[in-house]
């Protein structure tokens, strides 16, 4: 049984594979044939219903002429953007007074981290 987190990750990988395949004007049948799997298995992978083995992922990356870091880096950026948009949506729901409190807290945290960074630099020198 797949956990919710695993399902999300499988879906992200599958969505990325589908996007890359379509960007290169390949059909599922074309890509499946090139990596040596059934078209139905590729369809299930793209839908997040079937986990992609590392061997299969490396074959796909080879066909797309990309490395694994590039493959996952874009997904990480998308997740980060989603998190930022969610934060902004929640922030906008707050009253003006509550928004001011959030801004003050963020300024406090930034200043605190700046001080920690400065102390670290002084210790290194």
Secondary structure, DSSP 8 states (H G I E B T S, - for coil): ---HHHHHHHHHHHHHHHHHHHHTT--HHHHHHHHTS-HHHHHHHHTTSS---HHHHHHHHHHHT--HHHHHHHHHHHHHHHHHHHHHHHHHTS-HHHHHHHHHHHHHHHHHHHHHHHHHHHHH-
